[in-house]
Amino acid sequence: MRKQFVFISAILLITTLALSIFLSGKWYPFFVIILFFTILGYYDMYQKKHTIMRVYPLLGRLRYLMEELRPKVYQYFVESDTDGRPINRIDRNTIYQRSKKDNDTMPFGTQTDVYAEGYEWTCHSVAPIHFLEMDHDPRVLFGNKDCLQPYNASIYNISAMSYGSLSSNAIEALNGGAKIGGFAHNTGEGGLSPYHLKHGGDIIWQIGTGYFGCRTEDGNFDEELFAKKSTHPHVKMIELKISQGAKPGHGGILPAVKNTEEIAAIRHIKPHTDVISPPYHKAFNTPMEMIKFIQKLRELSGGKPVGFKLCIGYKSEFIAICQAMIALDIYPDFITVDGGEGGTGAAPQEFSNYMGAPLLDGLAFTHNILRGLNIRHHIKIIATGKILTGFHIFRALALGADACNTGRAMMLALGCIQALLCNTNKCPTGVATQNPDLTVGLVISDKKQRVANFHEGTVKGFVELMGAAGIKHPDHLTRSHIYRRASLNKMSTFEEIFPSIAIGSLLDGNIPERYATDFKLANMHKWGVEIPTKFQ
């Protein structure tokens, strides 16, 4: 191919040059164009990074062009309404329609294969409750016996997304929407920025392993800075991030291209550098120390609700945290359970695809352990991980959650088109980028209303589902209200798939077999699990 290119380019150059000379220069533009592509082809032949381009000069570039176009072509022309990933077109369209207050009804019946393995549905009642008799804005009170400033939250809130990962316009629109709709906005681990506070929406301030916004120069937790910021009236709750579903066991990632001087100042870090949060917290080293640290955060914040977020990994470690709570008689006000299907702007492929328990499994386990140890009444549970519709809220609450958070759905409400460029600073909709040429397209005044509209429409969908099921309050949802198809002729309730356990049943030593090993390995005085090697 290289020889053919040299021969053809030489013939074309000689021909167009000759024509230009003999036809008074009319062919000079063609000569210049062919000369440009000839030089480009010779560059391809002698560069050493790309084999295809080196062997197939010019033509080899088509491969990279097609790779660039593939996600767009697939999304718009190939994928069906139900098989898109990570969020299918039906759910995306529902979010877009609700955010714009367009018609969000579905014509001609479901496109879902209701006989496929894994299909889920909820029971309905022959005596449903009329929507007008329902509470259209169900809320959850966060705050246990040690909390001095309880917070009455919506059942559906904005999940953790940092300024830095998202643009300032996106953060402002999210917070403005939260203010309009009366729901909460989680800051993500990137710190409390002016954009989170500008519109007056309720804030859940997340503290990650990097302690951004409340850290010393050497990266340790700064009590004074935390106390100063956490007492801000817009900050309603504090969330300590232990891990997140998209990359559990791995620190957050902020590429240097997104780390502007402004973001660095907010986070108290050096600008224009890759920022990778530590995978673990420096402020505590054991489950006991972690619970004491939560109590310290509560005291420094003036008694606001404090909880922690994690994706379930070793079950014994979560059990150890619960045992530490009981030993100290100190309980977080809430636990946010993230699933392995959770989203992020940047994560290693192995972590995003294969690390951490999916939400349904982690949520069912968390609720069971808290019930079995008779401490569930102290702690609210928030579920997060692809909670996109009213049914997803219904399902999460049936499994044991009290409230739900969502990130990607709120991004779609802002105008995200699932371009899958979050980690490149090239987000075409101005949501996940710091490039001012792109963020200018995101108009805050318009998008904040769309965020509020989406929240309202989704909560309405959840409330209508409850009414259809004959349930008036979310506390009455149980695992028996959800069915899943295991095969063509076998259906199981979530109660059968994720069996509940009785309140206090784990305190008498009667540990179910599925948890026995985890309780045996739990140690509230140290992290980790001592597992024998394959040679022992």
Phi, psi and omega per residue, in radians:
M1 nan -0.618 3.116
R2 -1.103 -0.748 -3.134
K3 -1.143 -0.726 3.122
Q4 -1.079 -0.697 -3.131
F5 -1.103 -0.771 -3.130
V6 -1.071 -0.758 -3.106
F7 -1.170 -0.870 -3.086
I8 -1.130 -0.767 -3.120
S9 -1.116 -0.648 3.129
A10 -1.143 -0.791 3.119
I11 -1.045 -0.790 -3.117
L12 -1.144 -0.702 3.138
L13 -1.125 -0.817 -3.123
I14 -1.117 -0.753 -3.113
T15 -1.105 -0.873 -3.103
T16 -1.185 -0.598 3.102
L17 -1.151 -0.749 3.126
A18 -1.110 -0.776 3.113
L19 -1.079 -0.668 3.138
S20 -1.140 -0.688 -3.118
I21 -1.196 -0.782 -3.041
F22 -1.476 -0.234 -3.134
L23 -2.043 0.644 3.011
S24 0.972 0.670 2.995
G25 1.444 0.028 -3.110
K26 -1.116 -0.391 -3.106
W27 -1.713 0.075 -3.129
Y28 -1.051 -0.712 3.105
P29 -1.020 -0.706 3.116
F30 -1.162 -0.656 3.099
F31 -1.081 -0.766 -3.136
V32 -1.105 -0.733 3.136
I33 -1.105 -0.805 -3.140
I34 -1.142 -0.646 3.093
L35 -1.085 -0.736 3.126
F36 -1.043 -0.847 -3.112
F37 -1.219 -0.503 3.067
T38 -1.138 -0.808 3.110
I39 -1.076 -0.751 3.117
L40 -1.076 -0.702 3.118
G41 -1.127 -0.726 3.106
Y42 -1.156 -0.607 3.057
Y43 -1.066 -0.787 3.131
D44 -1.043 -0.685 -3.093
M45 -1.144 -0.537 -3.015
Y46 -1.871 -0.162 3.035
Q47 -1.230 2.766 -2.989
K48 -2.088 0.106 -3.070
K49 -1.589 -0.548 -3.009
H50 -2.126 1.955 -3.083
T51 -1.090 -0.805 -3.074
I52 -1.055 -0.802 3.136
M53 -1.152 -0.585 -3.123
R54 -1.208 -0.641 -3.126
V55 -1.477 -0.616 -3.114
Y56 -2.129 1.329 -3.111
P57 -0.999 2.471 -3.069
L58 1.184 -1.045 -3.111
L59 -1.070 -0.572 3.136
G60 -1.091 -0.421 3.126
R61 -1.186 -0.373 3.122
L62 -1.093 -0.547 3.117
R63 -1.035 -0.806 -3.084
Y64 -1.262 -0.550 3.059
L65 -1.141 -0.768 -3.139
M66 -1.174 -0.629 3.056
E67 -1.079 -0.677 3.125
E68 -1.159 -0.674 -3.081
L69 -1.458 -0.353 -2.998
R70 -0.933 -0.877 -3.110
P71 -1.052 -0.652 -3.133
K72 -1.208 -0.802 -3.139
V73 -1.084 -0.744 -3.115
Y74 -1.108 -0.792 -3.080
Q75 -1.133 -0.728 -3.009
Y76 -1.610 -0.410 -3.011
F77 -2.181 -0.280 -3.010
V78 -1.953 -0.916 -3.025
E79 -1.163 2.600 3.068
S80 -1.446 3.108 -3.135
D81 -1.206 -0.324 -3.021
T82 -1.937 -0.205 -3.017
D83 -1.891 0.161 3.128
G84 -1.187 2.599 3.125
R85 -2.327 2.526 0.030
P86 -1.383 -0.251 3.133
I87 -2.196 2.170 -3.057
N88 -1.278 2.894 -3.031
R89 -1.155 -0.570 3.123
I90 -1.069 -0.841 3.140
D91 -1.184 -0.676 3.106
R92 -1.073 -0.796 -3.130
N93 -1.111 -0.656 3.101
T94 -1.069 -0.754 3.130
I95 -1.122 -0.808 3.129
Y96 -1.042 -0.796 -3.073
Q97 -1.141 -0.742 3.137
R98 -1.188 -0.638 -3.132
S99 -1.169 -0.517 3.128
K100 -1.664 -0.044 -3.052
K101 1.040 0.613 3.007
D102 -1.449 3.064 3.090
N103 -1.157 2.040 -3.098
D104 -1.888 0.303 3.088
T105 -1.400 2.841 -3.058
M106 -1.996 2.259 -3.129
P107 -1.564 2.633 2.876
F108 1.188 0.279 3.064
G109 1.597 2.979 -3.060
T110 -1.200 2.550 3.002
Q111 -1.650 -0.096 3.137
T112 -1.335 2.448 3.081
D113 -1.385 1.759 -3.026
V114 -1.302 -0.103 3.089
Y115 -1.841 0.104 3.136
A116 -1.415 2.563 3.075
E117 -1.034 2.323 3.135
G118 1.701 -0.181 3.108
Y119 -1.100 2.380 -3.094
E120 -2.132 2.593 3.065
W121 -2.658 2.906 3.133
T122 -1.986 2.664 3.125
C123 -1.284 2.626 2.993
H124 -2.119 2.836 -3.101
S125 -1.914 2.622 3.018
V126 -1.352 -0.110 3.076
A127 -2.181 1.142 -3.109
P128 -1.187 2.849 3.106
I129 -1.739 2.321 -3.121
H130 -1.131 2.465 -3.097
F131 -0.990 -0.612 -3.102
L132 -1.190 -0.317 3.113
E133 -1.574 -0.093 -3.082
M134 -1.580 2.764 2.992
D135 -1.369 1.996 -3.040
H136 -1.368 -0.199 -3.127
D137 -2.357 1.178 -3.128
P138 -1.096 2.415 -3.060
R139 -2.306 2.887 -3.067
V140 -2.269 2.292 3.132
L141 -1.605 2.049 3.120
F142 -1.723 2.276 3.113
G143 2.484 2.072 -3.140
N144 -1.799 -2.768 -3.004
K145 -1.076 -0.432 -3.111
D146 -1.707 -0.012 -3.082
C147 -1.565 2.293 -3.129
L148 -1.740 -0.297 -3.106
Q149 -2.292 1.277 -3.130
P150 -1.017 2.692 -3.129
Y151 -2.193 2.232 3.133
N152 -1.652 1.780 -2.981
A153 -1.812 2.746 2.971
S154 -1.177 2.773 3.079
I155 -1.354 -0.110 -3.062
Y156 -2.425 2.047 -3.013
N157 -2.365 3.020 -3.112
I158 -1.464 2.206 -3.114
S159 -1.315 3.011 -3.023
A160 -1.186 2.025 3.048
M161 -2.532 2.104 -2.978
S162 -1.427 2.670 2.855
Y163 -1.281 2.154 -2.965
G164 2.189 -0.943 2.961
S165 -1.221 -0.785 3.057
L166 -1.812 2.794 3.131
S167 -1.338 2.863 3.105
S168 -1.094 -0.663 3.114
N169 -1.101 -0.697 3.127
A170 -1.145 -0.755 3.132
I171 -1.096 -0.768 3.125
E172 -1.084 -0.757 -3.125
A173 -1.137 -0.709 3.099
L174 -1.086 -0.810 -3.106
N175 -1.209 -0.654 3.064
G176 -1.080 -0.694 3.077
G177 -1.124 -0.705 3.103
A178 -1.082 -0.663 3.109
K179 -1.147 -0.782 -3.138
I180 -1.106 -0.779 -3.022
G181 -1.571 -0.130 3.117
G182 1.243 0.707 3.079
F183 -2.255 3.085 -2.971
A184 -1.777 2.690 -3.088
H185 -2.195 1.986 3.114
N186 -1.441 2.295 -3.040
T187 -1.268 -0.339 -2.894
G188 1.297 3.046 -3.014
E189 -1.402 0.000 -3.057
G190 -1.365 0.047 3.081
G191 1.785 2.927 -3.117
L192 -1.604 1.860 -3.062
S193 -1.725 2.862 3.058
P194 -1.033 -0.482 -3.122
Y195 -1.248 -0.443 3.061
H196 -1.279 -0.415 -3.011
L197 -1.815 -0.282 -2.965
K198 -1.058 -0.648 -3.013
H199 -1.762 -0.077 3.025
G200 1.452 0.203 3.081
G201 -1.244 2.666 3.125
D202 -1.111 2.404 -3.036
I203 -2.054 2.362 2.861
I204 -1.857 1.954 -3.087
W205 -1.524 2.033 3.135
Q206 -1.618 2.300 3.099
I207 -1.917 1.983 -3.138
G208 -1.717 -2.977 -3.079
T209 -1.211 -0.337 3.111
G210 -1.510 -0.164 -3.136
Y211 0.906 0.688 -3.085
F212 -1.103 2.269 -3.114
G213 1.556 -0.212 3.095
C214 -2.538 0.866 -3.081
R215 -2.218 2.700 3.033
T216 -1.427 3.053 -3.132
E217 -1.069 -0.552 -3.133
D218 -1.592 0.184 3.007
G219 1.550 0.223 3.100
N220 -1.621 2.884 -3.128
F221 -1.192 2.323 -3.135
D222 -1.918 1.843 -3.077
E223 -1.058 -0.732 -3.076
E224 -1.125 -0.801 3.120
L225 -1.104 -0.735 -3.140
F226 -1.094 -0.805 -3.122
A227 -1.066 -0.701 -3.115
K228 -1.118 -0.757 -3.064
K229 -1.455 -0.602 -3.044
S230 -1.247 -0.354 3.131
T231 -1.487 0.020 3.081
H232 -1.016 2.381 -3.054
P233 -1.069 -0.444 3.122
H234 -1.353 -0.342 3.120
V235 -1.409 1.972 -3.053
K236 -1.744 -0.535 -3.139
M237 -2.544 2.802 3.096
I238 -2.088 2.316 3.113
E239 -2.125 2.097 3.091
L240 -1.551 2.025 -3.089
K241 -1.524 1.986 3.049
I242 -1.533 -0.760 3.084
S243 -2.794 2.839 3.071
Q244 -2.215 2.657 -2.996
G245 -1.091 -0.574 -3.063
A246 -1.249 -0.507 3.105
K247 -2.629 1.110 3.134
P248 -1.103 2.440 -3.112
G249 1.394 0.145 -3.101
H250 -2.334 2.425 3.137
G251 -1.234 2.809 3.075
G252 -1.116 2.732 -3.079
I253 -2.193 2.161 2.997
L254 -2.140 1.887 -3.126
P255 -1.093 2.619 -3.114
A256 -0.980 -0.606 -3.089
V257 -1.128 -0.408 3.101
K258 -1.682 -0.180 -3.052
N259 -1.527 1.363 -3.137
T260 -1.317 2.977 3.122
E261 -1.097 -0.636 3.119
E262 -1.130 -0.812 -3.138
I263 -1.119 -0.702 3.110
A264 -1.070 -0.689 3.133
A265 -1.153 -0.681 3.121
I266 -1.154 -0.666 -3.074
R267 -1.565 -0.186 -3.079
H268 1.116 0.896 3.134
I269 -2.368 3.073 3.105
K270 -1.433 2.367 -3.128
P271 -1.315 2.832 3.015
H272 1.040 0.545 3.074
T273 -2.241 2.636 3.010
D274 -1.138 2.288 -3.130
V275 -2.018 1.933 3.115
I276 -2.012 1.966 -3.122
S277 -1.115 2.605 3.056
P278 -1.049 2.623 3.139
P279 -1.320 -0.162 -3.093
Y280 -2.447 2.858 3.140
H281 -1.497 2.426 3.063
K282 -1.502 -0.340 -3.015
A283 -1.336 -0.240 3.114
F284 -2.681 2.713 -3.043
N285 -2.222 -0.060 -3.133
T286 -2.494 2.870 3.037
P287 -0.988 -0.694 3.119
M288 -1.073 -0.795 3.140
E289 -1.157 -0.595 3.115
M290 -1.100 -0.783 -3.139
I291 -1.158 -0.659 3.071
K292 -1.135 -0.623 3.120
F293 -1.171 -0.672 3.082
I294 -1.062 -0.728 3.097
Q295 -1.106 -0.671 3.107
K296 -1.111 -0.756 3.108
L297 -1.060 -0.678 3.140
R298 -1.124 -0.745 -3.133
E299 -1.190 -0.768 -3.123
L300 -1.140 -0.490 -3.113
S301 -1.517 0.009 -3.125
G302 1.482 0.395 3.082
G303 1.556 0.403 3.107
K304 -1.352 2.737 3.110
P305 -1.045 2.316 3.134
V306 -2.232 2.336 3.092
G307 -2.471 -3.032 3.090
F308 -2.370 2.707 -3.132
K309 -2.015 2.406 3.064
L310 -2.732 2.772 2.914
C311 -1.790 2.302 -3.068
I312 -1.172 2.199 3.063
G313 -2.030 -1.921 3.014
Y314 -1.150 2.087 -3.114
K315 -1.135 -0.508 -3.139
S316 -1.110 -0.562 3.138
E317 -1.219 -0.680 3.079
F318 -1.163 -0.705 3.090
I319 -1.058 -0.695 3.121
A320 -1.101 -0.676 3.091
I321 -1.087 -0.757 3.123
C322 -1.126 -0.694 3.101
Q323 -1.121 -0.624 3.077
A324 -1.131 -0.694 3.084
M325 -0.992 -0.833 -3.096
I326 -1.138 -0.740 -3.112
A327 -1.105 -0.634 -3.092
L328 -1.656 -0.177 -3.028
D329 0.961 0.693 3.087
I330 -2.201 2.225 -3.067
Y331 -2.245 2.375 3.001
P332 -1.133 2.686 3.121
D333 -1.326 -0.408 3.124
F334 -2.755 2.779 3.003
I335 -2.237 2.193 3.060
T336 -1.675 2.082 -3.141
V337 -1.741 2.026 3.091
D338 -1.737 2.636 3.128
G339 -1.854 2.786 3.111
G340 -1.065 -0.285 3.096
E341 -1.502 0.069 -3.142
G342 -1.066 2.702 -3.076
G343 -1.728 2.899 3.077
T344 -2.862 2.805 3.106
G345 -1.297 -0.497 -3.103
A346 -2.714 2.221 3.099
A347 -2.714 2.529 3.019
P348 -1.045 2.474 -3.052
Q349 -1.009 -0.721 -3.097
E350 -1.097 -0.659 -3.130
F351 -1.267 -0.805 -3.079
S352 -1.107 -0.638 -3.055
N353 -1.606 -0.490 -2.920
Y354 -2.301 0.057 -3.081
M355 -1.995 2.324 3.037
G356 1.659 2.580 -3.133
A357 -1.285 2.410 3.013
P358 -1.041 2.792 -3.007
L359 -0.997 -0.855 -3.035
L360 -1.050 -0.725 3.138
D361 -1.183 -0.797 -3.132
G362 -1.154 -0.676 -3.126
L363 -1.169 -0.811 3.127
A364 -1.068 -0.735 3.129
F365 -1.110 -0.833 -3.099
T366 -1.036 -0.835 3.140
H367 -1.074 -0.728 -3.133
N368 -1.106 -0.788 -3.101
I369 -1.154 -0.743 3.122
L370 -1.113 -0.698 3.083
R371 -1.162 -0.821 -3.084
G372 -1.089 -0.542 3.111
L373 -1.600 0.073 3.096
N374 1.016 0.728 3.078
I375 -2.182 0.134 -3.098
R376 -1.093 -0.566 -3.089
H377 -1.192 -0.287 3.094
H378 -1.456 -0.412 -2.843
I379 -2.225 2.254 2.988
K380 -1.550 2.666 3.129
I381 -2.038 2.254 3.033
I382 -1.905 2.294 3.107
A383 -1.804 2.394 3.078
T384 -2.531 2.485 -3.086
G385 2.401 1.503 3.138
K386 1.041 0.836 3.011
I387 -1.611 1.618 -2.928
L388 -1.863 -0.451 -3.012
T389 -2.357 3.023 3.086
G390 -1.058 -0.590 3.103
F391 -1.154 -0.680 3.120
H392 -1.108 -0.651 3.049
I393 -1.126 -0.819 3.131
F394 -0.969 -0.823 -3.108
R395 -1.129 -0.759 -3.128
A396 -1.130 -0.747 -3.135
L397 -1.206 -0.581 3.081
A398 -1.128 -0.569 3.141
L399 -1.384 -0.268 3.078
G400 2.397 -0.091 3.138
A401 -1.300 2.726 3.015
D402 -1.758 -0.501 -3.117
A403 -2.653 2.971 -3.116
C404 -2.347 2.619 2.989
N405 -2.056 2.649 3.056
T406 -2.466 2.462 3.108
G407 -1.924 -1.045 -3.055
R408 -1.123 -0.584 3.099
A409 -1.111 -0.691 3.106
M410 -1.184 -0.612 3.068
M411 -1.113 -0.718 3.104
L412 -1.130 -0.649 3.086
A413 -1.104 -0.513 3.084
L414 -1.299 -0.289 -3.117
G415 2.105 0.032 3.074
C416 -0.932 2.423 -3.135
I417 -1.966 0.290 -3.117
Q418 0.959 0.843 3.130
A419 -1.329 -0.224 3.120
L420 1.056 0.754 3.104
L421 -2.134 0.346 -3.041
C422 -1.018 -0.526 -3.049
N423 -1.654 0.203 -3.041
T424 -2.022 -0.142 -3.031
N425 1.186 0.344 -3.111
K426 -2.069 0.404 3.140
C427 -0.954 2.067 -3.028
P428 -1.234 -0.271 -3.100
T429 -1.758 0.046 3.100
G430 1.350 0.192 -3.105
V431 -1.467 -0.949 -3.043
A432 -1.944 1.050 -3.141
T433 -2.709 2.736 3.021
Q434 -1.920 0.187 3.140
N435 -1.395 1.991 -3.083
P436 -1.079 -0.445 3.109
D437 -1.195 -0.372 3.132
L438 -1.752 -0.646 -3.111
T439 -1.192 -0.373 -3.130
V440 -1.068 -0.404 -3.132
G441 -1.312 -0.273 -3.108
L442 -1.630 1.797 -3.077
V443 -1.549 2.007 -2.996
I444 -1.061 -0.783 -3.067
S445 -1.055 -0.583 3.112
D446 -1.397 -0.802 -2.999
K447 -1.273 -0.552 3.134
K448 -1.124 -0.609 3.091
Q449 -1.213 -0.618 3.105
R450 -1.131 -0.688 3.098
V451 -1.073 -0.789 3.124
A452 -1.121 -0.700 3.120
N453 -1.085 -0.779 -3.130
F454 -1.080 -0.781 3.119
H455 -1.029 -0.829 -3.117
E456 -1.060 -0.796 -3.113
G457 -1.158 -0.637 -3.112
T458 -1.279 -0.736 3.076
V459 -1.106 -0.674 3.083
K460 -1.050 -0.752 3.111
G461 -1.073 -0.694 3.104
F462 -1.129 -0.799 -3.112
V463 -1.106 -0.680 3.109
E464 -1.146 -0.643 3.065
L465 -1.087 -0.764 3.107
M466 -1.044 -0.782 3.136
G467 -1.057 -0.741 3.126
A468 -1.102 -0.524 3.122
A469 -1.477 -0.011 -3.138
G470 1.324 0.428 -3.090
I471 -1.975 2.247 -3.064
K472 -1.692 -0.388 -3.091
H473 -2.369 2.456 -3.125
P474 -0.989 -0.482 -3.132
D475 -1.101 -0.320 -3.098
H476 -1.571 -0.032 3.084
L477 -1.247 2.396 3.100
T478 -2.316 2.981 -3.138
R479 -1.181 -0.322 3.120
S480 -1.311 -0.176 -3.136
H481 -1.444 -0.159 -3.107
I482 -2.030 2.317 3.059
Y483 -1.965 2.617 3.012
R484 -2.340 2.407 3.117
R485 -1.447 2.147 3.092
A486 -1.590 -0.526 3.090
S487 -2.811 -3.080 -3.064
L488 -1.004 -0.684 -3.061
N489 -2.063 0.349 3.108
K490 -2.301 2.198 3.108
M491 -2.234 2.464 -3.128
S492 -2.280 2.541 3.017
T493 -1.394 2.835 3.066
F494 -1.112 -0.455 3.091
E495 -1.143 -0.596 3.101
E496 -1.338 -0.617 -3.112
I497 -1.358 -0.734 3.138
F498 -2.119 1.368 -3.027
P499 -1.036 2.347 3.076
S500 -1.332 2.859 3.017
I501 -2.235 2.687 -3.043
A502 -1.267 2.663 3.110
I503 -1.064 2.243 3.088
G504 1.372 0.032 -3.032
S505 -1.221 -0.315 -3.138
L506 -1.554 -0.046 -3.092
L507 -1.530 -0.318 -3.079
D508 -1.647 0.161 3.124
G509 1.483 -0.040 -3.135
N510 -1.547 1.260 -3.059
I511 -1.439 2.217 3.070
P512 -1.004 2.619 -3.074
E513 -0.997 -0.602 -3.083
R514 -1.209 -0.283 3.121
Y515 -1.961 -0.076 -2.988
A516 -1.031 -0.846 -3.122
T517 -1.121 -0.675 -3.126
D518 -1.129 -0.716 3.098
F519 -1.170 -0.609 3.135
K520 -1.156 -0.614 -3.099
L521 -1.510 -0.235 -3.078
A522 -1.156 2.374 3.131
N523 -2.515 1.902 -3.069
M524 -1.331 -0.017 -3.135
H525 -1.823 0.053 3.093
K526 -2.831 2.690 3.053
W527 -1.512 2.907 3.026
G528 1.567 2.937 -3.124
V529 -2.265 2.221 3.109
E530 -1.469 1.809 -3.095
I531 -1.952 2.268 3.114
P532 -1.045 2.555 3.077
T533 -1.311 2.950 -3.115
K534 -1.160 -0.226 -3.110
F535 -1.712 -0.064 -3.117
Q536 -1.641 nan nan
